[in-house]
Amino acid sequence: MKIIDASTLGQAIRQQRRHLKVTQKDLAMASGTGLRFIIDLEKGKPSCQLGKALEIVRALGLHLEIREP
């Protein structure tokens, strides 16, 4: 999936979490964030903290890559 904004990042995170059969609450506990943060992140809230979002990405076994055009 090509991540172009907060919304597509949230979709990718939700998709992977569901694939792994992990609840939002369990993901929040495992990553040291709050449930509200997970909910907002999956909804694509653009003001979510980048550091926490990257921690969620790592916790789900995903990775982001920056490529030059």
Secondary structure, DSSP 8 states (H G I E B T S, - for coil): ----SHHHHHHHHHHHHHHTT--HHHHHHHHT--HHHHHHHHTT-TTS-HHHHHHHHHHTT--------
